[in-house]
């Protein structure tokens, strides 16, 4: 089983749609969770951290279920500028801080 | 802007050659990590340096090596290049927290 698994993409949605990304992780001792966004041929950029209580940033909502080892990202009212690859990222428990990335799910928002 | 720079932007090498990639930060963080991102995949952790010492390594062979310097710069060296080494190489700087700040990457093509 892969350490971090995401929905295979791409997701093609019209502007204004709501889209949900799902992610599971294998190591129950994982400590921190993130969603990163990566534009084509660019570096990953932190979109938001994910907390057990759930957190929201404008149109973006992230949820964490530790019991199910499941992370989600919801984007409401999709914009053309949301088109990108969304990476689920887990900080692995170890003596040092390192990030384990999922393969990413590409989102294409069309007019 | 993350204040992280990488050089060169693009590089073409032939199989068997050696390559050095460079990364620097204006952030003042003590920890630098290197990642390899093959086409269509998420970034894979290569290794991490903290205060000029390697303190963590992913599943990469010894021909991948690195250095960290006191002036917030770092190098990734790859010997005996193979075709599968073709990828985007990302460095990321982070502090005591878990967030990491990525550079724009170096795209390496091995022919």
Backbone of each chain as ProteinMPNN parsed JSONL, in Angstrom:
{"seq_chain_A": "XXXXXXXXXXXXXXXXXXXXXXXXXXXXXXXXXXXXXXXXXXXXXXXXXXXXXXXXXXXXXXXXXXXXXXXXXXXXXXXXXXXXXXXXXXXXXXXXXXXXXXXXXXXXXXX", "coords_chain_A": {"N_chain_A": [[0.855, -1.199, 0.0], [0.537, 2.207, -0.848], [2.12, 5.045, 0.719], [0.784, 7.514, 0.778], [-2.212, 8.044, -0.737], [-4.111, 9.212, -3.46], [-7.121, 10.323, -5.156], [-7.27, 9.284, -8.521], [-6.794, 11.425, -11.319], [-7.676, 13.218, -14.306], [-9.809, 15.774, -12.805], [-12.481, 17.208, -14.351], [-14.262, 20.107, -14.346], [-16.994, 22.48, -14.49], [-16.867, 26.075, -14.258], [-17.767, 27.395, -11.094], [-18.597, 25.042, -9.984], [-18.646, 22.593, -7.307], [-16.012, 20.79, -5.933], [-14.472, 17.817, -4.747], [-11.648, 16.454, -3.176], [-10.012, 13.449, -2.324], [-8.043, 11.631, 0.042], [-5.909, 9.158, 1.373], [-3.86, 7.878, 4.023], [-1.14, 5.786, 5.098], [0.354, 5.465, 7.437], [-0.37, 5.379, 10.69], [0.754, 6.847, 12.687], [1.36, 9.295, 11.699], [1.774, 12.844, 11.761], [1.262, 15.493, 10.912], [-0.598, 17.263, 8.444], [-1.254, 18.249, 5.102], [-2.446, 20.218, 2.352], [-1.113, 20.831, -0.755], [-0.669, 22.935, -3.568], [0.073, 22.668, -6.991], [1.082, 24.272, -9.779], [1.337, 23.897, -13.356], [4.503, 22.757, -14.201], [5.687, 24.153, -12.147], [6.792, 24.908, -8.744], [5.61, 23.096, -5.815], [3.154, 24.632, -3.718], [2.142, 25.623, -0.507], [-1.181, 25.14, 0.265], [-3.084, 24.773, 2.328], [-2.991, 23.858, 5.796], [-4.108, 20.918, 7.528], [-6.435, 20.15, 9.968], [-7.669, 18.242, 12.762], [-10.071, 19.202, 13.649], [-11.115, 20.282, 11.456], [-10.83, 22.757, 8.936], [-11.223, 25.945, 7.405], [-10.763, 28.039, 4.599], [-11.76, 30.613, 3.08], [-13.063, 29.676, 0.051], [-12.21, 27.141, 0.352], [-12.146, 24.065, 2.072], [-10.84, 21.918, 4.467], [-10.574, 18.626, 5.761], [-9.869, 16.244, 8.323], [-9.72, 12.889, 9.203], [-8.67, 11.017, 11.608], [-9.1, 8.459, 12.579], [-9.957, 7.016, 10.382], [-7.865, 7.525, 8.778], [-7.868, 9.467, 6.762], [-8.081, 12.178, 4.531], [-9.484, 15.187, 3.326], [-10.301, 17.587, 0.768], [-12.24, 20.302, -0.048], [-13.457, 22.267, -2.612], [-15.277, 25.053, -3.201], [-17.468, 26.781, -5.496], [-15.839, 26.864, -7.92], [-13.099, 28.369, -9.618], [-11.583, 29.492, -12.699], [-8.918, 29.881, -12.209], [-8.352, 28.02, -10.304], [-7.482, 25.762, -11.5], [-5.138, 23.279, -11.454], [-2.695, 21.016, -10.023], [-3.447, 19.129, -7.189], [-1.941, 18.304, -4.257], [-1.778, 15.899, -1.8], [-0.36, 15.825, 1.36], [1.73, 14.456, 3.821], [3.236, 14.658, 6.97], [5.779, 12.702, 8.072], [6.281, 10.651, 10.939], [9.282, 10.929, 12.542], [12.739, 11.39, 13.367], [13.222, 13.707, 12.127], [11.932, 16.366, 10.146], [10.028, 15.598, 7.48], [8.363, 15.498, 4.356], [5.814, 13.532, 2.913], [4.503, 12.962, -0.158], [1.441, 12.615, -1.957], [0.468, 11.35, -5.195], [-0.888, 13.293, -6.496], [-3.745, 15.1, -7.702], [-5.127, 16.201, -10.631], [-6.847, 19.16, -11.417], [-9.1, 20.555, -13.64], [-10.659, 23.402, -14.526], [-13.257, 24.595, -16.385], [-14.621, 27.153, -18.615]], "CA_chain_A": [[0.0, 0.0, 0.0], [1.313, 3.443, -0.909], [2.035, 5.811, 1.957], [-0.255, 8.526, 0.597], [-2.929, 7.752, -1.978], [-5.11, 10.213, -3.831], [-7.971, 10.024, -6.304], [-6.641, 9.537, -9.818], [-7.502, 12.465, -12.047], [-8.01, 14.572, -13.861], [-11.182, 16.181, -12.589], [-12.901, 18.296, -15.243], [-15.486, 20.678, -13.8], [-17.283, 23.827, -14.979], [-16.777, 27.161, -13.284], [-18.86, 27.448, -10.141], [-18.861, 23.726, -9.409], [-17.974, 22.172, -6.076], [-15.217, 19.586, -6.202], [-13.891, 17.228, -3.539], [-10.489, 15.592, -3.338], [-9.862, 12.516, -1.22], [-6.675, 11.165, 0.251], [-5.714, 8.293, 2.528], [-2.459, 7.683, 4.366], [-0.99, 4.444, 5.669], [1.026, 5.459, 8.728], [-1.283, 5.94, 11.688], [1.491, 7.744, 13.575], [1.61, 10.569, 11.015], [1.498, 13.904, 12.722], [0.778, 16.74, 10.311], [-1.225, 16.988, 7.153], [-1.329, 19.477, 4.323], [-2.726, 20.233, 0.92], [-0.292, 21.722, -1.56], [-1.124, 23.156, -4.938], [1.196, 22.775, -7.907], [0.764, 24.665, -11.146], [2.122, 23.162, -14.347], [5.926, 23.044, -14.297], [6.087, 25.049, -11.065], [7.002, 24.214, -7.489], [4.424, 22.991, -4.956], [2.961, 25.718, -2.764], [1.208, 25.251, 0.553], [-2.541, 25.668, 0.161], [-3.552, 24.854, 3.707], [-2.777, 22.747, 6.711], [-5.354, 20.2, 7.812], [-6.542, 19.875, 11.392], [-8.736, 17.29, 13.097], [-11.332, 19.921, 13.831], [-11.53, 20.827, 10.164], [-10.517, 24.173, 8.805], [-11.784, 26.569, 6.203], [-10.087, 29.262, 4.161], [-12.538, 31.089, 1.94], [-13.796, 28.637, -0.679], [-11.521, 25.865, 0.575], [-12.37, 23.427, 3.37], [-10.067, 20.687, 4.627], [-11.006, 17.784, 6.877], [-8.993, 15.125, 8.668], [-10.307, 11.841, 10.031], [-7.514, 10.201, 12.02], [-9.513, 7.06, 12.762], [-10.009, 6.419, 9.041], [-6.633, 7.919, 8.077], [-8.472, 10.043, 5.567], [-7.997, 13.628, 4.44], [-10.257, 15.671, 2.186], [-10.27, 19.008, 0.413], [-13.431, 20.697, -0.792], [-13.378, 23.594, -3.221], [-16.596, 25.532, -3.62], [-17.504, 27.865, -6.478], [-14.547, 26.742, -8.626], [-12.665, 29.416, -10.546], [-10.617, 29.037, -13.703], [-7.586, 29.938, -11.604], [-8.142, 26.854, -9.429], [-6.905, 24.686, -12.307], [-3.801, 22.964, -10.943], [-2.633, 19.7, -9.394], [-3.564, 19.234, -5.744], [-1.115, 17.271, -3.649], [-2.011, 15.565, -0.393], [0.985, 15.723, 1.935], [1.729, 13.997, 5.213], [4.526, 14.741, 7.651], [5.991, 11.385, 8.659], [6.906, 10.664, 12.259], [10.68, 10.508, 12.521], [13.559, 12.358, 14.085], [13.376, 14.917, 11.336], [10.673, 16.768, 9.508], [10.026, 15.383, 6.05], [7.031, 15.429, 3.793], [5.513, 12.474, 1.958], [3.497, 13.477, -1.077], [0.688, 11.773, -2.854], [0.769, 11.535, -6.612], [-1.561, 14.501, -6.942], [-4.941, 15.015, -8.545], [-5.221, 17.4, -11.467], [-8.162, 19.789, -11.561], [-9.255, 21.442, -14.79], [-11.906, 24.142, -14.443], [-13.514, 25.154, -17.708], [-15.635, 28.22, -18.613]], "C_chain_A": [[0.887, 1.245, 0.0], [1.094, 4.243, 0.362], [0.932, 6.856, 1.902], [-0.917, 8.271, -0.754], [-4.0, 8.797, -2.212], [-5.971, 9.679, -4.969], [-7.164, 10.22, -7.578], [-7.428, 10.606, -10.554], [-7.458, 12.195, -13.535], [-9.494, 14.744, -13.575], [-11.462, 17.352, -13.529], [-14.226, 18.835, -14.748], [-15.735, 22.042, -14.433], [-17.07, 24.842, -13.872], [-17.992, 27.145, -12.371], [-19.176, 26.115, -9.487], [-18.158, 23.562, -8.067], [-17.246, 20.866, -6.367], [-14.549, 19.12, -4.919], [-12.735, 16.308, -3.912], [-10.361, 14.712, -2.093], [-8.45, 11.971, -1.165], [-6.68, 10.224, 1.459], [-4.221, 8.122, 2.772], [-2.318, 6.403, 5.181], [-0.412, 4.442, 7.078], [0.169, 6.159, 9.776], [-0.582, 6.89, 12.654], [1.811, 9.087, 12.919], [1.072, 11.718, 11.841], [0.865, 15.15, 12.114], [0.363, 16.474, 8.879], [-1.447, 18.302, 6.418], [-1.937, 19.192, 2.959], [-1.815, 21.269, 0.289], [-0.92, 21.834, -2.935], [0.118, 23.296, -5.809], [0.675, 23.13, -9.291], [1.743, 23.981, -12.091], [3.567, 23.66, -14.39], [6.418, 24.064, -13.258], [6.307, 24.234, -9.792], [5.699, 24.085, -6.707], [4.377, 24.179, -3.983], [1.899, 25.309, -1.752], [-0.128, 25.941, 0.337], [-3.12, 25.84, 1.562], [-3.121, 23.637, 4.51], [-4.128, 22.133, 7.028], [-5.369, 19.801, 9.274], [-7.734, 18.955, 11.643], [-10.088, 17.964, 13.224], [-11.883, 20.438, 12.514], [-11.18, 22.298, 10.093], [-10.928, 24.675, 7.431], [-10.996, 27.826, 5.879], [-10.809, 29.728, 2.906], [-13.327, 29.962, 1.31], [-13.248, 27.225, -0.412], [-11.797, 25.351, 1.992], [-11.608, 22.111, 3.407], [-10.558, 19.944, 5.862], [-10.01, 16.65, 7.076], [-9.773, 14.154, 9.54], [-9.183, 10.879, 10.396], [-7.89, 8.735, 12.139], [-9.523, 6.325, 11.418], [-8.757, 6.694, 8.227], [-6.999, 8.5, 6.708], [-8.433, 11.575, 5.646], [-8.809, 14.066, 3.219], [-10.035, 17.167, 1.982], [-11.489, 19.291, -0.443], [-13.208, 22.1, -1.333], [-14.779, 23.959, -3.709], [-16.448, 26.629, -4.648], [-16.187, 27.924, -7.257], [-14.33, 27.899, -9.591], [-11.7, 28.812, -11.559], [-9.218, 28.938, -13.098], [-7.33, 28.802, -10.617], [-7.535, 25.69, -10.187], [-5.444, 24.48, -11.909], [-3.829, 21.499, -10.499], [-2.62, 19.89, -7.885], [-2.898, 18.014, -5.108], [-1.479, 17.111, -2.177], [-0.651, 15.24, 0.228], [0.896, 15.392, 3.416], [3.139, 14.14, 5.771], [4.729, 13.445, 8.425], [6.653, 11.491, 10.019], [8.324, 10.123, 12.185], [11.451, 11.558, 13.309], [13.735, 13.651, 13.331], [12.067, 15.172, 10.615], [10.77, 16.549, 8.011], [8.607, 15.142, 5.575], [6.922, 14.264, 2.818], [4.32, 12.933, 1.132], [2.715, 12.352, -1.732], [1.05, 12.108, -4.294], [0.141, 12.812, -7.164], [-2.784, 14.199, -7.777], [-5.059, 16.319, -9.31], [-6.666, 17.872, -11.553], [-8.132, 20.729, -12.762], [-10.627, 22.081, -14.701], [-12.122, 24.845, -15.773], [-14.631, 26.203, -17.651], [-17.029, 27.646, -18.873]], "O_chain_A": [[1.861, 1.328, 0.749], [0.047, 4.149, 1.003], [0.22, 7.058, 2.887], [-0.252, 8.281, -1.79], [-4.701, 9.212, -1.29], [-5.607, 8.721, -5.652], [-6.449, 11.213, -7.71], [-8.649, 10.669, -10.406], [-7.228, 11.065, -13.964], [-10.326, 13.965, -14.039], [-10.76, 18.363, -13.501], [-15.219, 18.107, -14.728], [-14.789, 22.698, -14.87], [-17.091, 24.501, -12.69], [-19.114, 26.909, -12.821], [-19.948, 26.065, -8.529], [-17.216, 24.283, -7.74], [-17.805, 19.953, -6.975], [-14.114, 19.934, -4.103], [-12.832, 15.499, -4.834], [-10.571, 15.164, -0.968], [-7.76, 11.864, -2.178], [-7.374, 10.472, 2.445], [-3.417, 8.211, 1.844], [-3.25, 5.984, 5.867], [-0.662, 3.509, 7.841], [0.006, 7.378, 9.748], [-1.24, 7.652, 13.362], [2.468, 9.929, 13.53], [0.058, 11.594, 12.527], [0.021, 15.788, 12.743], [0.893, 15.593, 8.201], [-1.779, 19.324, 7.018], [-1.933, 18.056, 2.485], [-1.747, 22.418, 0.727], [-1.614, 20.928, -3.396], [1.089, 23.95, -5.428], [-0.084, 22.37, -9.894], [2.823, 23.547, -11.691], [3.815, 24.849, -14.592], [7.425, 24.743, -13.461], [6.045, 23.032, -9.759], [4.778, 24.877, -6.908], [5.404, 24.656, -3.501], [0.881, 24.718, -2.111], [-0.201, 27.165, 0.237], [-3.584, 26.92, 1.929], [-2.918, 22.547, 3.975], [-5.169, 22.758, 6.821], [-4.423, 19.184, 9.765], [-8.675, 18.897, 10.852], [-11.124, 17.363, 12.94], [-12.992, 20.971, 12.465], [-11.235, 23.002, 11.101], [-10.971, 23.933, 6.449], [-10.61, 28.58, 6.772], [-10.499, 29.283, 1.801], [-14.174, 29.355, 1.966], [-13.789, 26.24, -0.913], [-11.697, 26.091, 2.971], [-11.715, 21.292, 2.494], [-10.91, 20.552, 6.873], [-9.394, 16.165, 6.127], [-10.416, 14.561, 10.508], [-8.792, 10.032, 9.593], [-7.08, 7.86, 11.832], [-9.143, 5.157, 11.336], [-8.594, 6.17, 7.125], [-6.503, 8.073, 5.666], [-8.714, 12.172, 6.685], [-8.814, 13.381, 2.196], [-9.64, 17.895, 2.892], [-11.74, 18.608, -1.437], [-12.817, 23.007, -0.598], [-15.374, 23.254, -4.524], [-15.436, 27.329, -4.681], [-15.504, 28.948, -7.24], [-15.248, 28.342, -10.282], [-11.087, 27.773, -11.318], [-8.442, 28.04, -13.427], [-6.205, 28.64, -10.143], [-7.109, 24.715, -9.568], [-4.624, 25.392, -12.015], [-4.859, 20.832, -10.59], [-1.869, 20.714, -7.363], [-3.248, 16.867, -5.386], [-1.484, 18.077, -1.415], [0.117, 14.459, -0.333], [0.099, 15.966, 4.157], [4.115, 13.783, 5.112], [3.952, 13.123, 9.323], [7.511, 12.35, 10.219], [8.532, 8.972, 11.802], [10.868, 12.499, 13.849], [14.335, 14.595, 13.843], [11.214, 14.292, 10.5], [11.523, 17.249, 7.335], [7.762, 14.641, 6.317], [7.816, 14.034, 2.004], [3.26, 13.25, 1.671], [3.251, 11.283, -2.022], [1.828, 13.022, -4.567], [0.589, 13.344, -8.18], [-2.855, 13.182, -8.467], [-5.087, 17.401, -8.723], [-7.585, 17.075, -11.74], [-7.254, 21.584, -12.88], [-11.644, 21.393, -14.788], [-11.266, 25.603, -16.23], [-15.482, 26.163, -16.762], [-18.007, 28.393, -18.907]]}, "seq_chain_B": "XXXXXXXXXXXXXXXXXXXXXXXXXXXXXXXXXXXXXXXXXXXXXXXXXXXXXXXXXXXXXXXXXXXXXXXXXXXXXXXXXXXXXXXXXXXXXXXXXXXXXXXXXXXXXXX", "coords_chain_B": {"N_chain_B": [[6.302, 35.005, -2.63], [8.902, 32.801, -1.887], [11.527, 33.186, -1.312], [13.433, 31.364, -1.989], [15.875, 30.136, -4.119], [16.941, 28.377, -7.057], [19.45, 26.83, -9.044], [20.904, 25.366, -11.984], [18.067, 26.464, -14.046], [17.207, 24.752, -16.031], [18.649, 21.732, -17.342], [20.661, 19.681, -19.331], [21.985, 16.505, -19.548], [24.195, 13.751, -20.265], [23.937, 10.192, -20.071], [25.747, 8.645, -17.444], [27.242, 10.857, -16.802], [28.07, 13.442, -14.33], [26.304, 15.604, -12.068], [25.699, 18.789, -10.567], [23.467, 20.447, -8.552], [22.09, 23.511, -7.351], [20.978, 25.429, -4.534], [19.518, 28.079, -2.704], [18.626, 30.116, 0.115], [16.75, 32.823, 1.511], [15.602, 32.77, 3.871], [16.647, 32.08, 6.338], [16.339, 29.632, 7.575], [17.351, 26.524, 9.111], [17.209, 24.007, 8.06], [17.293, 21.985, 5.212], [15.747, 20.306, 2.559], [15.794, 17.914, -0.082], [14.045, 16.994, -3.021], [12.866, 14.685, -5.492], [11.007, 14.912, -8.411], [9.398, 13.046, -10.599], [7.894, 12.953, -13.863], [4.427, 13.328, -13.729], [4.238, 12.347, -11.177], [4.207, 12.649, -7.544], [6.4, 14.711, -5.538], [9.373, 13.068, -4.374], [11.079, 12.283, -1.434], [14.501, 12.888, -1.061], [16.854, 13.501, 0.584], [17.719, 15.11, 3.72], [19.207, 17.961, 5.225], [20.565, 19.289, 8.183], [21.899, 21.937, 9.789], [24.28, 21.564, 8.36], [24.72, 18.837, 8.401], [23.809, 15.598, 7.241], [20.658, 14.435, 8.067], [18.646, 12.701, 7.52], [17.319, 10.417, 5.156], [15.882, 9.38, 2.11], [14.698, 6.718, -0.038], [17.013, 6.483, -1.867], [19.91, 5.881, -3.919], [23.465, 5.802, -2.984], [24.791, 7.354, -4.87], [23.499, 9.699, -5.033], [24.139, 12.606, -3.447], [24.777, 15.184, -0.998], [25.301, 18.592, 0.124], [25.367, 21.06, 2.701], [25.712, 24.48, 3.35], [27.073, 27.089, 5.499], [25.99, 29.51, 4.738], [23.272, 29.416, 4.147], [22.857, 27.902, 1.856], [22.8, 25.14, -0.461], [23.764, 22.026, -1.976], [22.991, 19.529, -4.4], [24.299, 16.573, -5.499], [24.674, 14.347, -8.159], [25.938, 11.38, -9.215], [27.129, 9.339, -11.976], [24.901, 9.431, -13.863], [21.64, 8.278, -14.713], [19.088, 7.343, -17.089], [16.594, 7.375, -15.831], [16.923, 9.297, -13.932], [16.046, 11.639, -14.888], [14.106, 14.368, -14.182], [12.222, 16.754, -12.157], [13.948, 18.582, -9.833], [13.656, 19.518, -6.583], [14.3, 21.816, -3.99], [13.771, 22.453, -0.53], [13.216, 24.573, 2.195], [13.0, 24.681, 5.723], [11.861, 25.423, 9.049], [11.676, 24.987, 12.561], [9.09, 24.201, 12.654], [6.656, 22.411, 10.626], [6.171, 23.319, 8.092], [7.373, 23.706, 4.803], [9.366, 25.498, 2.494], [9.432, 25.803, -0.855], [11.781, 25.858, -3.565], [11.906, 26.966, -7.053], [12.742, 24.84, -8.552], [14.885, 22.587, -10.466], [15.007, 21.467, -13.68], [16.013, 18.476, -14.853], [17.297, 16.741, -17.558], [18.212, 13.657, -18.767], [20.023, 12.164, -21.259]], "CA_chain_B": [[7.708, 34.678, -2.847], [9.46, 32.015, -0.791], [12.917, 33.561, -1.083], [14.292, 30.223, -2.298], [16.278, 30.111, -5.515], [17.648, 27.185, -7.492], [20.128, 26.97, -10.326], [20.265, 26.107, -13.077], [16.647, 26.224, -14.231], [17.141, 23.551, -16.87], [19.955, 21.13, -17.543], [20.658, 18.437, -20.108], [23.211, 15.745, -19.345], [24.159, 12.42, -20.865], [24.061, 9.061, -19.153], [27.085, 8.439, -16.928], [27.852, 12.102, -16.334], [27.786, 13.895, -12.977], [25.647, 16.911, -12.084], [25.544, 19.493, -9.288], [22.365, 21.407, -8.529], [22.286, 24.431, -6.246], [19.778, 25.974, -3.901], [19.827, 29.006, -1.621], [17.442, 30.638, 0.784], [16.867, 34.069, 2.262], [14.685, 32.646, 5.007], [17.333, 31.864, 7.605], [16.05, 28.318, 8.151], [18.524, 25.658, 9.252], [16.953, 22.687, 7.493], [17.007, 21.946, 3.782], [15.431, 18.983, 2.025], [15.771, 17.793, -1.547], [13.04, 16.076, -3.529], [12.859, 14.394, -6.92], [9.652, 14.751, -8.914], [9.303, 12.532, -11.968], [6.696, 13.411, -14.572], [3.187, 12.667, -13.337], [4.337, 11.819, -9.814], [4.457, 13.627, -6.505], [7.812, 14.769, -5.133], [9.888, 11.99, -3.531], [12.126, 12.769, -0.543], [15.833, 12.337, -1.292], [17.513, 13.604, 1.888], [17.581, 16.365, 4.445], [20.367, 18.434, 5.96], [20.312, 20.219, 9.281], [23.17, 22.496, 10.273], [25.366, 21.023, 7.534], [24.846, 17.394, 8.54], [22.659, 14.848, 6.735], [19.948, 13.845, 9.204], [17.548, 11.871, 7.058], [17.499, 10.029, 3.758], [14.862, 8.542, 1.515], [15.133, 5.509, -0.717], [17.844, 6.85, -3.024], [21.242, 5.261, -3.79], [24.539, 6.696, -2.526], [25.29, 8.28, -5.903], [22.868, 10.981, -4.716], [24.762, 13.13, -2.243], [24.492, 16.605, -0.843], [26.044, 19.429, 1.056], [24.73, 22.29, 3.149], [26.747, 25.443, 3.718], [26.603, 28.008, 6.544], [25.361, 30.715, 4.193], [21.916, 29.069, 3.711], [22.856, 27.332, 0.516], [22.928, 23.683, -0.462], [23.994, 21.386, -3.272], [22.66, 18.132, -4.637], [25.185, 15.993, -6.493], [24.278, 13.036, -8.642], [26.979, 10.753, -10.035], [26.748, 8.236, -12.863], [23.51, 9.693, -14.202], [20.854, 7.292, -15.446], [17.955, 7.961, -17.781], [15.507, 7.552, -14.861], [17.18, 10.472, -13.09], [15.37, 12.783, -15.508], [13.044, 14.775, -13.251], [12.318, 18.077, -11.56], [14.577, 18.473, -8.522], [13.173, 20.609, -5.74], [14.809, 21.954, -2.63], [12.8, 23.086, 0.355], [13.778, 25.001, 3.472], [12.001, 24.725, 6.775], [12.399, 25.669, 10.368], [11.31, 24.016, 13.584], [7.749, 23.724, 12.327], [6.613, 21.418, 9.565], [6.0, 23.9, 6.772], [8.595, 23.834, 4.026], [9.275, 26.5, 1.43], [10.079, 25.199, -2.016], [12.321, 26.628, -4.665], [11.224, 26.723, -8.321], [13.163, 23.563, -9.115], [15.771, 22.428, -11.624], [14.529, 20.368, -14.541], [17.155, 17.731, -15.379], [17.021, 15.752, -18.602], [19.356, 12.787, -19.022], [19.827, 11.517, -22.569]], "C_chain_B": [[8.276, 33.94, -1.635], [10.872, 32.438, -0.457], [13.876, 32.42, -1.325], [14.601, 30.235, -3.792], [17.028, 28.823, -5.814], [18.302, 27.465, -8.835], [20.798, 25.652, -10.694], [18.774, 25.804, -13.147], [16.429, 24.921, -14.996], [18.552, 23.041, -17.111], [19.783, 19.854, -18.355], [22.019, 17.776, -19.946], [23.074, 14.411, -20.071], [24.402, 11.365, -19.792], [25.524, 8.874, -18.733], [27.764, 9.699, -16.406], [27.469, 12.386, -14.884], [27.148, 15.285, -13.052], [25.602, 17.474, -10.659], [24.442, 20.528, -9.43], [22.491, 22.255, -7.263], [20.988, 25.068, -5.791], [20.213, 26.954, -2.826], [18.542, 29.631, -1.098], [17.756, 31.951, 1.478], [16.131, 33.959, 3.593], [15.379, 32.509, 6.343], [17.02, 30.551, 8.274], [17.286, 27.435, 8.148], [18.387, 24.329, 8.538], [16.63, 22.807, 6.014], [16.774, 20.504, 3.361], [15.467, 19.036, 0.508], [14.759, 16.718, -1.929], [13.241, 15.882, -5.023], [11.412, 14.208, -7.362], [9.694, 14.312, -10.368], [7.975, 12.98, -12.568], [5.477, 12.616, -14.129], [3.184, 12.081, -11.943], [4.43, 12.968, -8.824], [5.945, 13.653, -6.172], [8.176, 13.623, -4.195], [11.078, 12.53, -2.735], [13.447, 12.08, -0.844], [16.616, 12.323, 0.015], [17.304, 14.989, 2.466], [18.878, 16.69, 5.172], [19.917, 19.43, 7.031], [21.658, 20.661, 9.82], [24.351, 21.739, 9.68], [25.612, 19.53, 7.698], [23.605, 16.717, 7.94], [21.964, 14.193, 7.922], [18.722, 13.06, 8.778], [17.712, 11.592, 5.583], [16.347, 9.147, 3.314], [15.488, 7.369, 0.791], [15.877, 5.837, -2.015], [19.244, 6.29, -2.823], [22.307, 6.285, -3.397], [25.075, 7.633, -3.598], [24.556, 9.628, -5.846], [23.492, 11.468, -3.407], [24.519, 14.629, -2.169], [25.436, 17.29, 0.108], [25.149, 20.579, 1.476], [25.825, 23.198, 3.66], [26.186, 26.435, 4.743], [25.849, 29.218, 6.014], [23.972, 30.428, 3.612], [21.886, 28.69, 2.237], [23.122, 25.836, 0.619], [23.174, 23.197, -1.874], [23.476, 19.963, -3.247], [23.582, 17.655, -5.745], [24.666, 14.614, -6.876], [25.38, 12.526, -9.567], [26.38, 9.683, -10.938], [25.277, 8.327, -13.257], [22.9, 8.57, -15.034], [19.66, 7.994, -16.085], [16.814, 8.267, -16.811], [15.74, 8.715, -13.9], [16.547, 11.732, -13.685], [14.147, 13.143, -14.666], [13.195, 16.248, -12.919], [12.892, 17.882, -10.155], [14.255, 19.741, -7.727], [13.934, 20.63, -4.428], [13.76, 22.687, -1.809], [13.465, 23.392, 1.685], [12.666, 25.078, 4.496], [12.663, 24.951, 8.107], [11.973, 24.595, 11.343], [9.898, 23.488, 13.39], [7.804, 22.77, 11.149], [6.469, 22.028, 8.184], [7.339, 24.028, 6.073], [8.342, 24.753, 2.838], [10.115, 26.023, 0.248], [10.676, 26.242, -2.951], [11.617, 26.245, -5.947], [11.665, 25.443, -9.016], [14.163, 23.688, -10.247], [15.264, 21.235, -12.41], [15.735, 19.724, -15.21], [16.672, 16.717, -16.408], [18.298, 14.966, -18.844], [19.09, 12.029, -20.323], [20.84, 10.394, -22.768]], "O_chain_B": [[8.146, 34.4, -0.5], [11.376, 32.074, 0.605], [15.032, 32.494, -0.906], [13.698, 30.332, -4.622], [17.67, 28.247, -4.936], [17.786, 28.227, -9.653], [21.216, 24.902, -9.812], [18.273, 24.975, -12.387], [15.577, 24.105, -14.644], [19.52, 23.801, -17.09], [18.882, 19.055, -18.101], [23.061, 18.391, -20.173], [21.975, 13.999, -20.441], [24.996, 11.635, -18.748], [26.427, 8.937, -19.566], [28.74, 9.624, -15.66], [26.66, 11.676, -14.288], [27.415, 16.049, -13.98], [25.482, 16.732, -9.684], [24.482, 21.378, -10.319], [22.946, 21.769, -6.227], [20.039, 25.223, -6.559], [21.178, 26.692, -2.108], [17.518, 29.667, -1.78], [18.866, 32.169, 1.965], [16.045, 34.927, 4.348], [14.78, 32.788, 7.382], [17.39, 30.353, 9.431], [18.16, 27.576, 7.293], [19.366, 23.592, 8.423], [15.801, 23.623, 5.61], [17.51, 19.599, 3.756], [15.203, 20.073, -0.101], [14.63, 15.688, -1.266], [13.716, 16.773, -5.727], [10.673, 13.433, -6.757], [9.988, 15.109, -11.26], [7.047, 13.342, -11.844], [5.486, 11.385, -14.148], [2.238, 11.393, -11.559], [4.695, 14.11, -9.2], [6.668, 12.711, -6.493], [7.389, 13.25, -3.325], [11.975, 13.157, -3.298], [13.523, 10.852, -0.882], [16.999, 11.259, 0.501], [16.794, 15.9, 1.813], [19.562, 15.796, 5.671], [19.04, 20.269, 6.822], [22.461, 19.837, 10.258], [25.278, 21.333, 10.38], [26.605, 19.008, 7.191], [22.487, 17.203, 8.109], [22.598, 13.478, 8.698], [17.849, 12.784, 9.6], [18.194, 12.445, 4.838], [15.894, 8.275, 4.056], [16.665, 7.063, 0.982], [15.422, 5.507, -3.11], [19.727, 6.224, -1.692], [22.074, 7.491, -3.471], [25.748, 8.611, -3.275], [24.943, 10.58, -6.524], [23.377, 10.803, -2.377], [24.109, 15.258, -3.144], [26.246, 16.665, 0.793], [24.287, 21.022, 0.717], [26.758, 22.747, 4.325], [24.971, 26.604, 4.846], [25.141, 29.883, 6.77], [23.536, 31.116, 2.689], [21.006, 29.106, 1.483], [23.599, 25.336, 1.638], [22.834, 23.871, -2.847], [23.513, 19.283, -2.222], [23.641, 18.264, -6.813], [24.27, 13.823, -6.02], [25.711, 13.16, -10.57], [25.278, 9.189, -10.7], [24.504, 7.401, -13.01], [23.537, 7.998, -15.919], [19.272, 9.089, -15.677], [16.142, 9.29, -16.942], [14.845, 9.076, -13.136], [16.525, 12.779, -13.037], [13.26, 12.314, -14.463], [14.152, 16.904, -13.331], [12.362, 17.089, -9.376], [14.543, 20.861, -8.148], [14.183, 19.585, -3.827], [12.958, 23.451, -2.347], [14.192, 22.563, 2.232], [11.543, 25.482, 4.193], [13.857, 24.71, 8.281], [11.915, 23.418, 10.988], [9.555, 22.429, 13.916], [8.886, 22.367, 10.723], [6.631, 21.322, 7.189], [8.331, 24.418, 6.69], [7.254, 24.776, 2.263], [11.332, 25.865, 0.343], [10.153, 27.345, -3.106], [10.817, 25.31, -5.958], [11.025, 25.008, -9.973], [14.282, 24.729, -10.894], [15.112, 20.136, -11.876], [16.402, 20.347, -16.036], [15.753, 15.939, -16.151], [19.351, 15.551, -19.099], [18.074, 11.349, -20.469], [20.834, 9.734, -23.807]]}, "name": "protein", "num_of_chains": 2, "seq": "XXXXXXXXXXXXXXXXXXXXXXXXXXXXXXXXXXXXXXXXXXXXXXXXXXXXXXXXXXXXXXXXXXXXXXXXXXXXXXXXXXXXXXXXXXXXXXXXXXXXXXXXXXXXXXXXXXXXXXXXXXXXXXXXXXXXXXXXXXXXXXXXXXXXXXXXXXXXXXXXXXXXXXXXXXXXXXXXXXXXXXXXXXXXXXXXXXXXXXXXXXXXXXXXXXXXXXXXXXXXXX"}
